[in-house]
Amino acid sequence: MMPARRTLLLCAAVLVVAQFAPALADEVGALWWEFGPGWCELSYPEVGGDSSFLCVQLFRRPSIGPGIALTLVLLALLGACLPAVRWCLRPLRDLVPAIERVGPQNLGHRLRLGPGRDELARLGRAIDHMMDRVAVGYEAQRRFAADASHELRTPLAVQRVLVEVGMTGERTDEQLALLAEQLLEANERNERLIEGLIVLAESDRGLVSRTSLRLDDIVAEVVDAHRDRAAEVGLTITCSLRPRVVAGERVLLERLVANLVQNAIKYNRADGTIDVRVGGEPALTVVNTGYDIPPESVPGLFEPFRRLSGSRLNHRSGAGLGLTIARSIARAHDGGITAAPHGHDGLSVHVSFPEAL
């Protein structure tokens, strides 16, 4: 029987017993009047006089006897209700062992209390849905840790090989210069990856403080900082910036915009364009003329260390965390980020933020 029905039965029983409470209190009061004085005389046989007289008067005082009798009856009823309350809550206590058994080793365990509409079934479904979200997050974190370990291990192995090669035999100046260049490139790759992991961790923890910031000003500064880089590869950047206020942290917002602009530059074609817009909703849009991307492959762009084909990124193409960090920063600001292909070439990335108060 569900807790709601048990509680209803308990309330009905309490109402029935309450009808007899006054009569029961009268019976207790009668016993009080009848046996109280005798108890006083037995309690003070050697004293008599004043002590016995005061005790008898206490039991026979009209204002005290009925009140004490009613209090005794209510205490007795309250004590009888305690097992009934435990009986009402027993279905909830039965869930405790099942919940205590859940851990990292069995995140697939579910209560599965059925499709009922009572409170216990709804609670069970809510716990199962919560466990679904926890399992997804745990698996994502486990996979991310494995991918990050692989991404860190590979360049470290390359560095080790280069050092070992450099230590074997005599090397010419040209060979040593090439070796140093390769070591520097591997070291820079590690720095970019570690920096990306740090930013991702900071954005995943949420915002420490919120400040009203002009998103259009932030975008203008970031775009101006990347114009020379875009011009070097023959890209044209256009902007349409309208005033828009966002509540958040400036450093993280700058990183989000920078990642989107850098991706638009990196994955573009010769003589391509980048269009950056700030407005109402979405708050930020970055459009580039790049590769033809199948719609079903777009969600994978936000996964760490992944290519369109699902394979790992080439170590020369960056840390593979740009859009992952952008998504995490958008979520930390209570926003969201989506991407959509043009249908012929390029990608549009849309970032939404709630209006700042």
Residue pairs with C-beta under 8 A, 6 or more apart in sequence:
1 91
2 91
2 116
2 118
2 119
2 120
2 121
3 88
3 89
3 91
3 92
3 118
3 119
3 120
4 118
4 119
5 118
6 87
6 88
6 90
6 91
7 88
10 81
10 84
10 85
10 87
10 88
13 84
14 77
14 81
17 77
21 70
21 73
21 74
21 77
24 73
25 66
25 69
25 70
25 73
26 69
28 69
28 72
28 73
29 65
29 66
29 69
32 59
32 65
32 68
32 69
33 59
33 60
33 65
36 56
36 58
36 59
36 60
36 65
37 55
37 56
37 59
37 60
39 55
39 59
40 52
40 55
40 56
40 59
41 52
41 56
43 52
43 55
44 51
44 52
44 55
58 64
59 65
91 120
92 120
92 123
95 111
95 120
95 123
95 124
98 109
98 111
99 111
99 127
101 109
102 109
102 131
104 138
107 131
107 134
107 135
107 138
108 135
109 131
110 128
110 131
111 124
111 127
111 128
112 124
112 128
113 120
113 121
113 123
113 124
113 125
114 121
114 124
115 121
144 304
147 304
147 305
147 312
148 193
148 197
148 304
148 305
150 305
150 312
151 193
151 305
151 312
151 319
151 320
152 190
152 193
152 194
154 315
155 186
155 189
155 190
155 193
155 315
156 190
158 182
158 186
158 315
159 183
159 186
159 187
162 179
162 182
162 183
162 186
163 183
165 179
166 176
166 179
171 179
185 316
186 315
189 315
189 316
189 319
192 318
192 319
193 319
193 321
195 319
196 319
196 321
196 322
196 325
197 321
199 252
199 255
199 321
199 325
200 304
200 321
200 324
200 325
200 328
202 252
203 252
203 325
203 328
203 329
203 331
203 332
204 328
204 332
206 332
207 248
207 249
207 252
207 332
207 333
208 249
209 249
210 247
210 248
210 249
211 247
211 248
211 249
211 250
212 245
212 246
212 247
212 356
213 245
213 246
213 247
213 248
213 250
213 253
214 243
214 244
214 245
215 244
215 245
215 246
215 253
215 278
215 283
215 284
215 353
216 241
216 242
216 243
216 244
216 278
218 250
218 253
218 254
218 257
219 239
219 241
219 257
219 276
219 278
219 284
220 239
220 241
221 254
222 254
222 257
222 258
222 261
223 237
223 239
223 257
223 261
223 276
225 258
226 237
226 258
226 261
226 262
226 265
227 237
229 265
230 236
230 237
230 265
230 274
233 265
233 268
233 270
234 270
234 271
234 272
235 265
235 268
235 271
235 272
235 273
235 274
236 272
236 273
236 274
237 261
237 273
237 274
237 275
237 276
238 273
238 274
238 275
238 276
239 275
239 276
239 277
240 275
240 276
240 277
240 278
240 279
241 276
241 277
241 278
242 278
242 279
242 280
244 278
244 279
244 280
244 283
244 353
245 355
245 356
246 253
246 283
246 333
246 353
246 356
247 333
247 354
247 356
247 357
248 332
248 333
248 353
252 329
252 332
252 333
253 329
253 333
255 325
255 329
256 325
256 326
256 329
256 330
256 351
257 284
259 322
259 323
259 325
259 326
260 284
260 286
260 322
260 323
260 326
260 349
260 351
261 274
261 276
261 286
262 322
263 288
263 322
263 323
263 349
264 274
264 286
264 287
264 288
264 290
265 274
265 288
266 317
266 318
267 288
267 290
267 291
267 347
268 274
268 288
268 289
268 290
268 346
269 289
269 290
269 291
269 345
272 288
272 289
272 290
272 346
273 288
273 289
274 286
274 287
274 288
274 289
275 285
275 286
275 287
275 288
276 284
276 285
276 286
276 287
277 284
277 285
277 286
277 287
278 284
278 285
279 285
281 352
282 350
282 351
282 352
283 335
283 351
283 352
283 353
284 350
284 351
284 353
285 348
285 349
285 350
285 351
286 348
286 349
287 342
287 346
287 347
287 348
287 349
288 346
288 347
289 345
289 346
290 345
290 346
290 347
291 308
291 345
291 346
291 347
292 341
292 344
292 345
293 301
293 308
293 341
293 347
294 308
294 341
295 340
295 341
297 308
298 339
298 340
298 341
298 347
300 306
300 308
300 310
301 308
301 323
301 339
301 347
302 323
302 324
302 326
302 327
302 337
302 339
303 324
304 320
304 321
304 324
305 312
305 313
305 320
305 321
306 312
306 313
306 320
307 313
312 320
313 320
323 337
323 339
323 349
326 337
326 349
326 351
327 337
330 336
330 337
330 351
330 352
330 353
333 353
334 353
334 354
335 351
335 352
335 353
335 354
336 351
336 352
337 349
337 350
337 351
337 352
338 349
338 350
339 347
339 348
339 349
339 350
340 347
340 348
340 350
341 347
341 348
342 348
